[in-house]
């Protein structure tokens, strides 16, 4: 009887440890081994981590570039604060532009043919990949309709 109770206790402890460590059966019914690891190595775009040499130093590896900060453009009293923005990127780069205004307007990026409304407290957000080379004007339709200079910014996309 004592052996039976001891064996039962061992089984209960093993089950508790397996559950607590994330172990269990995988989809094929095989016992999965729990694996715990802490890493400070950055991951590459593919999710691989940088390899280490035999001396423990990290080998060079690709890193994921940080998202660019958006270009902020503010229209106040019908004028672009600080003048029209000059945005320069390479073909294939992400483009992030945020236009805010103290009045209703429609902002149009020529060449890419993207038009976005802007309202007080509701900025127009342009998020796309620069896949067309050239110089493209970002314009205010309200300024254009009023006979004022509509230029809000200029996007230059250079070859890679």
Secondary structure in CASP SS format (residue, H / E / C, confidence):
PFRMAT SS
TARGET T0000
AUTHOR 0000-0000-0000
METHOD secondary structure of the structure
MODEL  1
X C 1.00
X H 1.00
X H 1.00
X H 1.00
X H 1.00
X H 1.00
X H 1.00
X H 1.00
X H 1.00
X H 1.00
X H 1.00
X H 1.00
X H 1.00
X H 1.00
X H 1.00
X H 1.00
X H 1.00
X H 1.00
X H 1.00
X H 1.00
X C 1.00
X C 1.00
X C 1.00
X E 1.00
X E 1.00
X C 1.00
X C 1.00
X C 1.00
X C 1.00
X C 1.00
X E 1.00
X E 1.00
X C 1.00
X C 1.00
X C 1.00
X C 1.00
X C 1.00
X C 1.00
X C 1.00
X C 1.00
X C 1.00
X C 1.00
X E 1.00
X C 1.00
X C 1.00
X C 1.00
X C 1.00
X C 1.00
X E 1.00
X C 1.00
X C 1.00
X E 1.00
X C 1.00
X C 1.00
X C 1.00
X C 1.00
X C 1.00
X E 1.00
X C 1.00
X C 1.00
X C 1.00
X C 1.00
X C 1.00
X C 1.00
X C 1.00
X C 1.00
X C 1.00
X C 1.00
X C 1.00
X C 1.00
X E 1.00
X E 1.00
X E 1.00
X E 1.00
X E 1.00
X E 1.00
X C 1.00
X C 1.00
X E 1.00
X E 1.00
X C 1.00
X C 1.00
X C 1.00
X C 1.00
X E 1.00
X E 1.00
X E 1.00
X E 1.00
X E 1.00
X E 1.00
X C 1.00
X C 1.00
X C 1.00
X E 1.00
X E 1.00
X E 1.00
X E 1.00
X E 1.00
X E 1.00
X E 1.00
X E 1.00
X C 1.00
X C 1.00
X C 1.00
X E 1.00
X E 1.00
X E 1.00
X E 1.00
X E 1.00
X C 1.00
X C 1.00
X C 1.00
X C 1.00
X E 1.00
X E 1.00
X E 1.00
X E 1.00
X E 1.00
X E 1.00
X C 1.00
X C 1.00
X E 1.00
X C 1.00
X E 1.00
X E 1.00
X E 1.00
X E 1.00
X E 1.00
X E 1.00
X C 1.00
X C 1.00
X C 1.00
X C 1.00
X E 1.00
X E 1.00
X E 1.00
X E 1.00
X E 1.00
X E 1.00
X E 1.00
X H 1.00
X H 1.00
X H 1.00
X H 1.00
X H 1.00
X C 1.00
X C 1.00
X C 1.00
X C 1.00
X C 1.00
X E 1.00
X E 1.00
X E 1.00
X E 1.00
X E 1.00
X E 1.00
X E 1.00
X E 1.00
X C 1.00
X C 1.00
END
